[in-house]
Amino acid sequence: MISRLRSRVVLEQRMITPDTGGGGTEIWQPLATVWAEVLPLAQGERNEAEQTRVRTAYDITIRYRNDVTSDLRVLYQNTPLAIRSVIDAENRQRWLHLHCEEDGGD
């Protein structure tokens, strides 16, 4: 499995920075850069504001980390990917499978 981890991805966490109006601005900060196997799965279309947007889904495998949740996102080749699910492969705390899709801000 290790030999298939050929891509570098960045795990990012959402942070809210206060602004002068009393609200906050969302920013994404790097949490960790890890080796991964990245497999594009499929492209899907979604209608947004009367425009069709094509999104690609990915299956990403990384070494196990106990801090990875669907609240994070993955940055792969400068493309933000929303983590839709996190699965501990074989429940052995060796590998995580992340099902992701291109992040359109939802």
LINNOR-V236744 format. One record per helix or strand of 3 or more residues. SS is the DSSP state (H for helix, E for strand). FROM is the first residue (numbers start at 1). TO is the last residue. If there is no record, write none. Layout:
BEGIN
ss=SS from=FROM to=TO
ss=SS from=FROM to=TO
END
This chain:
BEGIN
ss=H from=2 to=4
ss=E from=7 to=18
ss=E from=24 to=48
ss=E from=51 to=63
ss=E from=73 to=76
ss=E from=79 to=88
ss=H from=89 to=91
ss=E from=95 to=102
END
